[in-house]
Amino acid sequence: MSFKVSKITVGKGRTVSDEKQGTWIRQYYEAEVTISDESQIELAKNSVEALLDMWLRGESLVQPEKWTYDMSKIRWEQAHGSSGPYERSEDVNSRDFKALLKDVQAHGGKMTIGDYFVWAFKNGATLGRKKRK
């Protein structure tokens, strides 16, 4: 008798109890893999198990999107506020502005970039920046 393995299915799960609510939460992931070389079956199984373990821990192989922008390509206007002079921008047609705005919002609405402190205004369409001392 002869046979050839061409696919394997690997599944892993875990059950977690929430004692306060008296509930059980079951997580289960399963992956089916097509194997082109039967000698690689152990490697395929181990790789899929590692992936499923990551998923069960809440991790991902996909890296968060990294926004790229050049602040010098954004049109900034001089302004004056309660803490003194700063620059502001509403350059919504600029790709660099949009990417910077997303990055600032992902950091809770304010962040330091190089020599600048940058923040997003509450309207969600305006950025401010001030040179750090």
Contact map, one row per residue, 1 for C-alpha under 8 A:
1110000000000000000000000000000000000000000000000000000000000000000000000000000000000000000000000000000000000000000000000000000000000
1111000000000000000000000000000000000000000000000000000000000000000000000000000000000000000000000000000000000000000000000000000000000
1111100000000000000000000000000000000000000000000000000000000000000000000000000000000000000000000000000000000000000000000000000000000
0111110000000000000000000000000000000100000000000000000000000000000000000000000000000000000000000000000000000000000000000000000000000
0011111100000000000000000000000000100100000000000000000000000000000000000000000000000000000000000000000000000000000000000000000000000
0001111100000000000000000000000001111100000000000000000000000000000000000000000000000000000000000000000000000000000000000000000000000
0000111110000000000000000000000111100000000000000000000000000000000000000000000000000000000000000000000000000000000000000000000000000
0000111111000000000000000000000111100000000010000000000000000000000000000000000000000000000000000000000000000000000000000000000000000
0000001111100000000000000000011110000000000000000000000000000000000000000000000000000000000000000000000000000000000000000000000000000
0000000111110000000000000000011100000000000010011000000000000000000000000000000000000000000000000000000000000000000000000000000000000
0000000011111000000000000001111000000000000000001001000000000000000000000000000000000000000000000000000000000000000000000000000000000
0000000001111100000000000001110000000000000000001001100000000000000000000000000000000000000000000000000000000000000000000000000000000
0000000000111110000000000111100000000000000000000000000100000000000000000000000000000000000000000000000000000000000000000000000000000
0000000000011111000000000111000000000000000000000000000100000000000000000000000000000000000000000000000000000000000000000000000000000
0000000000001111100000011110000000000000000000000000000000000000000000000000000000000000000000000000000000000000000000000000000000000
0000000000000111110000011100000000000000000000000000000000000000000000000000000000000000000000000000000000000000000000000000000000000
0000000000000011111001111000000000000000000000000000000000000000000000000000000000000000000000000000000000000000000000000000000000000
0000000000000001111111111000000000000000000000000000000000000000000000000000000000000000000000000000000000000000000000000000000000000
0000000000000000111111100000000000000000000000000000000000000000000000000000000000000000000000000000000000000000000000000000000000000
0000000000000000011111000000000000000000000000000000000000000000000000000000000000000000000000000000000000000000000000000000000000000
0000000000000000011111100000000000000000000000000000000000000000000000000000000000000000000000000000000000000000000000000000000000000
0000000000000000111111110000000000000000000000000000000000000000000000000000000000000000000000000000000000000000000000000000000000000
0000000000000000111011111000000000000000000000000000000000000000000000000000000000000000000000000000000000000000000000000000000000000
0000000000000011110001111100000000000000000000000000000000000000000000000000000000000000000000000000000000000000000000000000000000000
0000000000000011110000111110000000000000000000000000000000000000000000000000000000000000000000000000000000000000000000000000000000000
0000000000001111000000011111000000000000000000000000000000000000000000000000000000000000000000000000000000000000000000000000000000000
0000000000001110000000001111100000000000000000000000000100000000000000000000000000000000000000000000000000000000000000000000000000000
0000000000111100000000000111110000000000000000000000000100000000000000000000000000000000000000000000000000000000000000000000000000000
0000000000111000000000000011111000000000000000000001001100000000000000000000000000000000000000000000000000000000000000000000000000000
0000000011110000000000000001111100000000000000000001000000000000000000000000000000000000000000000000000000000000000000000000000000000
0000000011100000000000000000111110000000000000010000000000000000000000000000000000000000000000000000000000000000000000000000000000000
0000001111000000000000000000011111000000000000000000000000000000000000000000000000000000000000000000000000000000000000000000000000000
0000001110000000000000000000001111100000000100000000000000000000000000000000000000000000000000000000000000000000000000000000000000000
0000011100000000000000000000000111110000000000000000000000000000000000000000000000000000000000000000000000000000000000000000000000000
0000111100000000000000000000000011111101100100000000000000000000000000000000000000000000000000000000000000000000000000000000000000000
0000010000000000000000000000000001111100000000000000000000000000000000000000000000000000000000000000000000000000000000000000000000000
0000010000000000000000000000000000111111100000000000000000000000000000000000000000000000000000000000000000000000000000000000000000000
0001110000000000000000000000000000111111100000000000000000000000000000000000000000000000000000000000000000000000000000000000000000000
0000000000000000000000000000000000001111110000000000000000000000000000000000000000000000000000000000000000000000000000000000000000000
0000000000000000000000000000000000101111111100000000000000000000000000000000000000000000000000000000000000000000000000000000000000000
0000000000000000000000000000000000101111111110000000000000000000000000000000000000000000000000000000000000000000000000000000000000000
0000000000000000000000000000000000000011111111000000000000000000000000000000000000000000000000000000000000000000000000000000000000000
0000000000000000000000000000000000000001111111100000000000000000000000000000000000000000000000000000000000000000000000000000000000000
0000000000000000000000000000000010100001111111110000000000000000000000000000000000000000000000000000000000000000000000000000000000000
0000000101000000000000000000000000000000111111111000000000000000000000000000000000000000000000000000000000000000000000000000000000000
0000000000000000000000000000000000000000011111111100000000000000000000000000000000000000000000000000000000000000000000000000000000000
0000000000000000000000000000000000000000001111111110000000000000000000000000000000000000000000000000000000000000000000000000000000000
0000000001000000000000000000001000000000000111111111000000000000000000000000000000000000000000000000000000000000000000000000000000000
0000000001110000000000000000000000000000000011111111100000000000000000000000000000000000000000000000000000000000000000000000000000000
0000000000000000000000000000000000000000000001111111110000000000000000000000000000000000000000000000000000000000000000000000000000000
0000000000000000000000000000000000000000000000111111111000000000000000000000000000000000000000000000000000000000000000000000000000000
0000000000110000000000000000110000000000000000011111111100000000000000000000000000000000000000000000000000000000000000000000000000000
0000000000010000000000000000000000000000000000001111111110000000000000000000000000000000000000000000000000000000000000000000000000000
0000000000000000000000000000000000000000000000000111111111110000000000000000000000000000000000000000000000000000000000000000000000000
0000000000000000000000000000100000000000000000000011111111110000000000000000000000000000000000000000000000000000000000000000000000000
0000000000001100000000000011100000000000000000000001111111100000000000000000000000000000000000000000000000000000000000000000000000000
0000000000000000000000000000000000000000000000000000111111100000000000000000000000000000000000000000000000000000000000000000000000000
0000000000000000000000000000000000000000000000000000011111110000000000000000000000000000000000000000000000000000000000000000000000000
0000000000000000000000000000000000000000000000000000011111111000000000000000000000000000000000000000000000000000000000000000000000000
0000000000000000000000000000000000000000000000000000011001111110000000000000000000000000000000000000000000000000000000000000000000000
0000000000000000000000000000000000000000000000000000000000111110000000000000000000000000000000000000000000000000000000000000000000000
0000000000000000000000000000000000000000000000000000000000011111000000000000000000000000000000000000000000000000000000000000000000000
0000000000000000000000000000000000000000000000000000000000011111100000000000000000000000000000000000000000000000000000000000000000000
0000000000000000000000000000000000000000000000000000000000000111110000000000000000000000000000000000000000000000000000000000000000000
0000000000000000000000000000000000000000000000000000000000000011111000000000000000000000000000000000000000000000000000000000000000000
0000000000000000000000000000000000000000000000000000000000000001111100000000000000000000000000000000000000000000000000000000000000000
0000000000000000000000000000000000000000000000000000000000000000111110000000000000000000000000000011011000000000000000000000000000000
0000000000000000000000000000000000000000000000000000000000000000011111000000000000000000000000010011000000000000000000000000000000000
0000000000000000000000000000000000000000000000000000000000000000001111100000000000000000000000111011000000000000000000000000000000000
0000000000000000000000000000000000000000000000000000000000000000000111111100000000000000000000010000000000000000000000000000000000000
0000000000000000000000000000000000000000000000000000000000000000000011111100000000000000000000011001000000000000000000000000000000000
0000000000000000000000000000000000000000000000000000000000000000000001111110000000000000000000000000000000000000000000000000000000000
0000000000000000000000000000000000000000000000000000000000000000000001111110000000000000000000010000000000000000000000000000000000000
0000000000000000000000000000000000000000000000000000000000000000000001111111000000000000101001011000000000000000000000000000000000000
0000000000000000000000000000000000000000000000000000000000000000000000011111100000000000111000000000000000000000000000000000000000000
0000000000000000000000000000000000000000000000000000000000000000000000000111110000000011101000000000000000000000000000000000000000000
0000000000000000000000000000000000000000000000000000000000000000000000000011111000000011100000000000000000000000000000000000000000000
0000000000000000000000000000000000000000000000000000000000000000000000000001111100001111000000000000000000000000000000000000000000000
0000000000000000000000000000000000000000000000000000000000000000000000000000111110001111000000000000000000000000000000000000000000000
0000000000000000000000000000000000000000000000000000000000000000000000000000011111111100000000000000000000000000000000000000000000000
0000000000000000000000000000000000000000000000000000000000000000000000000000001111111100000000000000000000000000000000000000000000000
0000000000000000000000000000000000000000000000000000000000000000000000000000000111110000000000000000000000000000000000000000000000000
0000000000000000000000000000000000000000000000000000000000000000000000000000000111111000000000000000000000000000000000000000000000000
0000000000000000000000000000000000000000000000000000000000000000000000000000000111111100000000000000000000000000000000000000000000000
0000000000000000000000000000000000000000000000000000000000000000000000000000011110111110000000000000000000000000000000000000000001000
0000000000000000000000000000000000000000000000000000000000000000000000000000011110011111000000000000000000000000000000000000000111100
0000000000000000000000000000000000000000000000000000000000000000000000000001111000001111100000000000000000000000000000000000000111000
0000000000000000000000000000000000000000000000000000000000000000000000000001111000000111110000000000000000000000000000000000011110000
0000000000000000000000000000000000000000000000000000000000000000000000000111100000000011111000000000000000000000000000000000011100000
0000000000000000000000000000000000000000000000000000000000000000000000000010000000000001111100000000000000000000000000000000111000000
0000000000000000000000000000000000000000000000000000000000000000000000000111000000000000111111001000000000000000000000000000000000000
0000000000000000000000000000000000000000000000000000000000000000000000000000000000000000011111101100000000000000000000000000100000000
0000000000000000000000000000000000000000000000000000000000000000000000000000000000000000001111101100000000000000000000000000000000000
0000000000000000000000000000000000000000000000000000000000000000000000000100000000000000001111111100000000000000000000000000000000000
0000000000000000000000000000000000000000000000000000000000000000000010000000000000000000000111111110000000000000000000000000000000000
0000000000000000000000000000000000000000000000000000000000000000000111101100000000000000000001111111000000000000000000000000000000000
0000000000000000000000000000000000000000000000000000000000000000000010100100000000000000001111111111100000000000000000000000000000000
0000000000000000000000000000000000000000000000000000000000000000000000000000000000000000000111111111110000000000000000000000000000000
0000000000000000000000000000000000000000000000000000000000000000001110000000000000000000000000111111111000000000000000000000000000000
0000000000000000000000000000000000000000000000000000000000000000001110100000000000000000000000011111111100000000000000000000000000000
0000000000000000000000000000000000000000000000000000000000000000000000000000000000000000000000001111111110000000000000010000101000000
0000000000000000000000000000000000000000000000000000000000000000001000000000000000000000000000000111111111000000000000000000000000000
0000000000000000000000000000000000000000000000000000000000000000001000000000000000000000000000000011111111100000000000000000000000000
0000000000000000000000000000000000000000000000000000000000000000000000000000000000000000000000000001111111111110000001110000000000000
0000000000000000000000000000000000000000000000000000000000000000000000000000000000000000000000000000111111111100000000010000000000000
0000000000000000000000000000000000000000000000000000000000000000000000000000000000000000000000000000011111111000000000000000000000000
0000000000000000000000000000000000000000000000000000000000000000000000000000000000000000000000000000001111111110000000000000000000000
0000000000000000000000000000000000000000000000000000000000000000000000000000000000000000000000000000000111111110000000000000000000000
0000000000000000000000000000000000000000000000000000000000000000000000000000000000000000000000000000000111111110000000111000000000000
0000000000000000000000000000000000000000000000000000000000000000000000000000000000000000000000000000000110111111000011110000000000000
0000000000000000000000000000000000000000000000000000000000000000000000000000000000000000000000000000000100111111100011100000000000000
0000000000000000000000000000000000000000000000000000000000000000000000000000000000000000000000000000000000000111111111000000000000000
0000000000000000000000000000000000000000000000000000000000000000000000000000000000000000000000000000000000000011111111000000000000000
0000000000000000000000000000000000000000000000000000000000000000000000000000000000000000000000000000000000000001111100000000000000000
0000000000000000000000000000000000000000000000000000000000000000000000000000000000000000000000000000000000000001111110000000000000110
0000000000000000000000000000000000000000000000000000000000000000000000000000000000000000000000000000000000000001111111000000000011110
0000000000000000000000000000000000000000000000000000000000000000000000000000000000000000000000000000000000000111101111100000000011110
0000000000000000000000000000000000000000000000000000000000000000000000000000000000000000000000000000000100000111100111110000001111000
0000000000000000000000000000000000000000000000000000000000000000000000000000000000000000000000000000000100001110000011111000001110000
0000000000000000000000000000000000000000000000000000000000000000000000000000000000000000000000000000100110001100000001111101111100000
0000000000000000000000000000000000000000000000000000000000000000000000000000000000000000000000000000000000001000000000111111111100000
0000000000000000000000000000000000000000000000000000000000000000000000000000000000000000000000000000000000000000000000011111010000000
0000000000000000000000000000000000000000000000000000000000000000000000000000000000000000000000000000000000000000000000001111110000000
0000000000000000000000000000000000000000000000000000000000000000000000000000000000000000000000000000000000000000000000011111110000000
0000000000000000000000000000000000000000000000000000000000000000000000000000000000000000010100000000100000000000000000011011111000000
0000000000000000000000000000000000000000000000000000000000000000000000000000000000000001110000000000000000000000000000011111111100000
0000000000000000000000000000000000000000000000000000000000000000000000000000000000000001110000000000100000000000000001111000111110000
0000000000000000000000000000000000000000000000000000000000000000000000000000000000000111100000000000000000000000000001111000011111000
0000000000000000000000000000000000000000000000000000000000000000000000000000000000000111000000000000000000000000000111100000001111100
0000000000000000000000000000000000000000000000000000000000000000000000000000000000001110000000000000000000000000000111000000000111110
0000000000000000000000000000000000000000000000000000000000000000000000000000000000000100000000000000000000000000001110000000000011111
0000000000000000000000000000000000000000000000000000000000000000000000000000000000000000000000000000000000000000001110000000000001111
0000000000000000000000000000000000000000000000000000000000000000000000000000000000000000000000000000000000000000000000000000000000111
